[in-house]
C-alpha cells in the first residue's frame, strides 16, 4: 500500500513572488486530497527533492520549465501554468513523459482587454504627455498633432480569441472601426462579432491606426512584428501589446519610436522584460506597464481557484481542463 501523501507544489518566482505563501485558496479547493506547499524558484534548476517528488506543479510567472527539469520529475501527474501563456513550459518534453500541461486561459479576459483599450486610449488622447505638461504648470499642448478622433480610426486586432474578441467589442463600443487578422478562425467569425476581416497581416498593418496584439507566443509569432512589419504601418499609428513581449522585436520597436517612424506604443510586455537600461526607458512616445494587464483582485482569485481545481482533478485521476499538449499526448498512445 502506498502511504505517501500526494503533494501539490506551487512554484513562485524567487525574484518577485506574487502568490500567497499560505496557499489559502488552493488549500480550500484541494482539501485533504494532498499537501499543498509553496516554493520560491527562478527555474527548474532550483527544484528540491520535495518539488521533484510532487504529484502536481502549479507554476507562477514565466518560470522556465525545461526538458531537463521535466525529466527529473518522479511522479508528476500535471504541470499547470498559472496564467494564459505556456511558452515557458516545454510542453513537448512533458508529453514525452506523459505529463499533461494545462493553462488558465479565461481568468483575466476582461482585465487584459480593458488594459489594451486603456493603453490605446492613452495613446490616442496623449494622456501621459498631457499629464507631464500640465504638471509643469503649462498648457502648450505640444502633442496636439497626435490626438485623434476615435470614430475616424481603424482598430486592428491580431488574434481574435477570447481576449481579442473582448477587445474588439470594447473598441466597437468606443466608436473605432474594428478589424482583425487571424488565419486560424473559420469564415464567418467576422460576421459573428460584427467586425471587418483582414486576410493578411500586411493588409491590417497598412490600414490600422491602432494595432493591438492578442496572439500566443509560438515559433510562428515570435518577432511577428519586426522592422519589416513596422515599416508597413502608418507613421501616425500606435501599437499595443498585452500578449507576449517577444511577439514584437524590442530593438525594432524602440528604433521606430526613436526615429519617429511610429507615433507611439503601449506595451504591457516587452521582449526580455523588464526594460534593461535608462536608454530603453527614455524611448519617446512609449508607455510601458509591468506585465500587469491580467491583474485584479478578482482575476487572481479566479486564476488560483481554476489551477487548484485542475490540480485536484489530476490527483483524483479525473479529466483535466485546458490541456495544451493534448495532441502530443494522444500521439503517444
C-alpha positions as CSV (number, residue, x, y, z in Angstrom):
1,X,0.0,0.0,0.0
2,X,1.3,3.5,-0.9
3,X,1.2,5.6,2.2
4,X,2.9,8.6,0.7
5,X,0.6,11.6,0.8
6,X,0.4,13.4,-2.6
7,X,1.9,16.9,-2.8
8,X,0.9,19.9,-4.9
9,X,3.9,22.2,-5.3
10,X,3.2,25.8,-6.1
11,X,6.3,27.3,-7.7
12,X,6.5,31.1,-7.2
13,X,9.2,33.3,-8.7
14,X,12.0,33.9,-6.2
15,X,12.9,37.3,-7.7
16,X,9.4,38.7,-7.3
17,X,6.9,36.4,-5.6
18,X,3.3,37.4,-6.1
19,X,1.5,34.3,-4.8
20,X,0.1,33.7,-1.4
21,X,2.6,31.7,0.8
22,X,-0.2,30.2,2.8
23,X,-2.0,29.0,-0.4
24,X,-5.3,29.6,1.2
25,X,-7.4,29.4,-2.0
26,X,-5.6,26.3,-3.3
27,X,-5.9,24.6,0.1
28,X,-9.6,25.3,0.2
29,X,-10.2,23.7,-3.2
30,X,-7.8,20.7,-2.8
31,X,-8.8,20.0,0.8
32,X,-7.4,16.7,2.2
33,X,-6.6,15.3,-1.2
34,X,-3.0,16.5,-1.0
35,X,-0.5,18.5,0.9
36,X,-0.1,22.0,-0.7
37,X,3.2,23.8,-0.3
38,X,4.7,26.9,-1.9
39,X,8.3,27.1,-3.1
40,X,10.4,30.1,-4.4
41,X,12.4,29.3,-7.5
42,X,13.8,31.1,-10.5
43,X,13.9,28.0,-12.7
44,X,13.7,24.2,-12.5
45,X,17.4,24.0,-11.6
46,X,16.2,25.3,-8.2
47,X,13.8,22.3,-7.7
48,X,14.5,20.4,-4.5
49,X,13.6,16.8,-3.7
50,X,10.1,17.8,-2.4
51,X,9.2,19.5,-5.7
52,X,10.7,16.7,-7.8
53,X,8.6,14.2,-5.8
54,X,5.3,16.2,-6.1
55,X,2.2,15.0,-7.9
56,X,1.2,18.3,-9.4
57,X,3.2,21.5,-10.1
58,X,1.4,24.9,-10.3
59,X,3.7,27.5,-12.0
60,X,3.6,31.2,-11.4
61,X,5.1,33.8,-13.8
62,X,7.2,32.6,-16.7
63,X,9.5,30.4,-14.7
64,X,11.2,28.2,-17.3
65,X,10.3,24.5,-17.0
66,X,12.7,22.8,-19.4
67,X,13.2,19.3,-20.8
68,X,15.9,18.6,-18.2
69,X,13.7,19.7,-15.3
70,X,10.7,17.7,-16.5
71,X,12.9,14.6,-16.9
72,X,13.8,14.8,-13.2
73,X,10.1,14.8,-12.0
74,X,9.3,11.5,-10.3
75,X,5.6,11.2,-10.0
76,X,4.1,14.3,-11.7
77,X,0.6,14.0,-13.0
78,X,0.2,17.5,-14.3
79,X,2.0,20.8,-14.8
80,X,-0.3,23.8,-14.5
81,X,0.7,27.3,-15.8
82,X,-1.0,29.8,-13.5
83,X,-2.0,32.0,-16.4
84,X,-2.7,32.1,-20.2
85,X,0.7,31.8,-21.8
86,X,2.5,28.5,-21.5
87,X,5.6,29.1,-23.7
88,X,7.8,28.9,-20.7
89,X,7.0,25.2,-20.2
90,X,8.4,22.6,-22.6
91,X,5.0,21.0,-23.4
92,X,6.5,18.6,-25.9
93,X,9.0,17.3,-23.4
94,X,6.2,16.9,-20.9
95,X,4.2,14.9,-23.4
96,X,7.1,12.6,-23.9
97,X,7.0,11.9,-20.1
98,X,3.2,11.5,-20.3
99,X,2.6,14.7,-18.3
100,X,-0.3,16.9,-19.3
101,X,0.4,20.7,-19.3
102,X,-2.6,22.9,-18.6
103,X,-3.1,26.6,-18.5
104,X,-5.8,29.0,-17.3
105,X,-7.0,30.8,-20.5
106,X,-10.0,32.6,-19.2
107,X,-9.3,34.1,-15.8
108,X,-8.2,37.6,-16.9
109,X,-10.0,38.1,-20.2
110,X,-11.8,41.2,-19.1
111,X,-8.8,42.7,-17.4
112,X,-6.4,42.2,-20.4
113,X,-9.0,43.6,-22.8
114,X,-9.6,46.6,-20.6
115,X,-5.8,47.2,-20.3
116,X,-5.4,47.0,-24.0
117,X,-8.1,49.6,-24.5
118,X,-6.7,51.8,-21.8
119,X,-3.3,51.8,-23.5
120,X,-4.9,52.6,-26.8
121,X,-6.9,55.4,-25.3
122,X,-3.9,56.8,-23.5
123,X,-2.1,56.9,-26.9
124,X,-4.9,58.3,-29.0
125,X,-5.6,61.0,-26.5
126,X,-2.0,61.5,-25.4
127,X,-2.8,61.3,-21.7
128,X,0.7,60.9,-20.4
129,X,2.4,63.7,-22.3
130,X,-0.5,66.0,-21.4
131,X,-0.1,65.0,-17.7
132,X,3.6,65.9,-17.8
133,X,2.8,69.2,-19.5
134,X,0.1,70.1,-17.0
135,X,2.3,69.3,-14.1
136,X,4.9,71.7,-15.5
137,X,2.2,74.3,-14.9
138,X,2.0,74.9,-18.6
139,X,-0.7,74.4,-21.3
140,X,1.2,74.3,-24.6
141,X,-0.4,71.0,-25.7
142,X,2.6,70.1,-27.8
143,X,1.1,66.7,-28.7
144,X,-2.0,68.1,-30.3
145,X,-1.0,66.7,-33.7
146,X,-1.1,63.1,-32.3
147,X,-4.5,63.5,-30.6
148,X,-7.1,61.6,-32.7
149,X,-10.9,61.3,-33.0
150,X,-11.7,57.6,-32.3
151,X,-14.5,57.2,-34.8
152,X,-12.2,58.1,-37.6
153,X,-9.7,55.4,-36.6
154,X,-9.3,51.7,-37.5
155,X,-8.5,49.4,-34.6
156,X,-6.7,46.4,-35.9
157,X,-6.6,43.2,-33.8
158,X,-4.1,40.4,-34.4
159,X,-5.6,37.2,-32.9
160,X,-9.4,37.1,-32.4
161,X,-9.5,34.7,-29.5
162,X,-11.1,35.2,-26.1
163,X,-9.2,38.4,-25.3
164,X,-9.1,39.7,-28.8
165,X,-12.9,39.3,-29.1
166,X,-13.4,41.2,-25.8
167,X,-11.1,43.9,-27.0
168,X,-12.9,44.1,-30.3
169,X,-16.3,44.6,-28.6
170,X,-14.9,47.3,-26.4
171,X,-13.3,49.1,-29.3
172,X,-16.6,49.0,-31.2
173,X,-18.4,50.5,-28.3
174,X,-15.9,53.4,-28.3
175,X,-16.6,54.1,-32.0
176,X,-13.5,52.7,-33.6
177,X,-13.8,50.9,-36.9
178,X,-12.6,47.4,-35.9
179,X,-10.9,44.7,-38.0
180,X,-8.9,41.7,-37.2
181,X,-6.4,39.2,-38.7
182,X,-6.4,35.6,-37.6
183,X,-5.7,32.9,-40.1
184,X,-6.9,30.1,-37.8
185,X,-10.5,31.3,-37.5
186,X,-13.2,29.9,-39.9
187,X,-15.1,32.1,-42.3
188,X,-17.9,33.9,-40.6
189,X,-16.1,34.8,-37.4
190,X,-16.1,38.4,-38.6
191,X,-19.9,38.3,-39.1
192,X,-20.4,36.8,-35.6
193,X,-18.6,39.6,-33.9
194,X,-19.6,42.3,-36.4
195,X,-16.1,43.4,-37.5
196,X,-14.0,43.6,-40.6
197,X,-11.7,40.7,-41.5
198,X,-8.3,41.3,-42.9
199,X,-7.0,38.3,-44.9
200,X,-3.3,39.1,-44.4
201,X,-1.2,40.8,-41.8
202,X,0.3,43.4,-44.2
203,X,-3.3,44.4,-45.1
204,X,-4.1,45.0,-41.4
205,X,-0.9,46.8,-40.6
206,X,-1.1,49.2,-43.5
207,X,-4.7,50.2,-42.7
208,X,-4.9,50.2,-38.9
209,X,-4.4,53.3,-36.9
210,X,-4.2,51.2,-33.7
211,X,-2.8,47.7,-33.8
212,X,-3.5,45.5,-30.7
213,X,-1.8,42.1,-30.4
214,X,-3.7,39.2,-28.8
215,X,-2.0,36.1,-30.2
216,X,0.0,33.5,-28.2
217,X,3.8,33.4,-28.5
218,X,4.8,30.5,-30.7
219,X,7.6,29.8,-33.2
220,X,5.3,31.3,-35.8
221,X,4.5,34.5,-33.9
222,X,8.0,35.2,-32.3
223,X,9.1,38.6,-33.8
224,X,5.8,38.7,-35.8
225,X,6.3,42.5,-35.6
226,X,9.8,43.5,-36.6
227,X,11.5,46.1,-38.8
228,X,9.6,45.0,-42.0
229,X,6.2,44.9,-40.3
230,X,6.7,48.2,-38.6
231,X,7.6,49.8,-42.0
232,X,4.2,48.7,-43.3
233,X,2.4,50.8,-40.6
234,X,1.5,54.4,-40.9
235,X,3.9,56.8,-39.1
236,X,0.8,58.2,-37.3
237,X,-0.2,54.7,-36.0
238,X,0.0,53.3,-32.5
239,X,0.7,49.7,-31.4
240,X,-0.4,48.0,-28.2
241,X,0.9,44.6,-26.9
242,X,-0.7,42.9,-23.9
243,X,0.1,39.4,-25.2
244,X,3.8,38.3,-25.0
245,X,6.8,40.6,-25.3
246,X,8.7,38.6,-27.9
247,X,5.9,39.0,-30.5
248,X,7.5,42.4,-31.1
249,X,11.2,42.6,-31.6
250,X,12.3,45.0,-29.0
251,X,15.2,46.6,-30.9
252,X,12.9,47.2,-33.9
253,X,10.1,48.9,-31.9
254,X,12.4,51.1,-29.9
255,X,14.2,52.2,-33.0
256,X,11.0,53.0,-34.8
257,X,9.8,55.2,-31.9
258,X,13.2,57.0,-31.6
259,X,13.3,57.7,-35.3
260,X,9.6,58.9,-35.5
261,X,8.6,56.1,-37.8
262,X,5.8,55.2,-35.4
263,X,3.6,57.6,-33.3
264,X,3.6,55.6,-30.1
265,X,3.5,52.2,-28.4
266,X,1.7,50.9,-25.3
267,X,3.5,47.8,-24.1
268,X,2.4,45.8,-21.1
269,X,5.0,43.2,-22.1
270,X,8.5,43.6,-23.7
271,X,11.0,41.2,-25.0
272,X,13.4,40.2,-22.3
273,X,11.4,42.1,-19.8
274,X,11.8,44.2,-17.8
275,X,13.4,47.1,-19.6
276,X,17.2,46.8,-19.4
277,X,18.6,50.3,-19.4
278,X,17.9,54.0,-18.9
279,X,18.2,54.5,-22.6
280,X,15.4,52.0,-23.3
281,X,13.3,53.6,-20.6
282,X,13.8,57.0,-22.1
283,X,12.4,56.0,-25.5
284,X,10.0,58.7,-26.7
285,X,6.3,58.0,-27.2
286,X,6.5,54.8,-25.2
287,X,4.1,53.7,-22.4
288,X,5.2,50.6,-20.5
289,X,3.3,48.8,-17.8
290,X,4.7,45.9,-15.6
291,X,3.2,42.8,-17.3
292,X,0.2,43.7,-15.2
293,X,-2.7,43.6,-17.7
294,X,-4.1,40.4,-16.1
295,X,-4.0,41.9,-12.6
296,X,-7.1,42.5,-10.5
297,X,-8.2,41.2,-7.1
298,X,-10.9,39.2,-8.8
299,X,-8.8,37.7,-11.6
300,X,-6.2,36.5,-9.3
301,X,-8.8,34.6,-7.2
302,X,-10.3,33.1,-10.4
303,X,-6.9,32.0,-11.7
304,X,-5.8,30.3,-8.4
305,X,-9.1,28.6,-8.0
306,X,-9.1,27.2,-11.5
307,X,-5.5,26.0,-11.2
308,X,-6.4,24.3,-7.9
309,X,-9.5,22.7,-9.5
310,X,-7.3,21.2,-12.3
311,X,-4.8,20.0,-9.7
312,X,-7.5,18.3,-7.7
313,X,-8.8,16.6,-10.9
314,X,-5.2,15.3,-11.7
315,X,-4.9,14.0,-8.1
316,X,-8.2,12.1,-8.5
317,X,-7.5,10.8,-12.0
318,X,-10.3,12.8,-13.5
319,X,-10.4,14.5,-16.9
320,X,-8.4,17.7,-17.0
321,X,-9.4,21.2,-18.3
322,X,-7.3,23.2,-20.7
323,X,-4.7,20.6,-21.6
324,X,-2.4,22.4,-24.1
325,X,-0.4,19.4,-25.2
326,X,-3.3,17.1,-25.6
327,X,-2.5,16.3,-29.3
328,X,1.1,15.3,-28.4
329,X,-0.2,13.1,-25.5
330,X,-2.7,11.4,-27.9
331,X,0.0,10.8,-30.5
332,X,2.0,8.8,-27.9
333,X,-0.9,6.4,-27.2
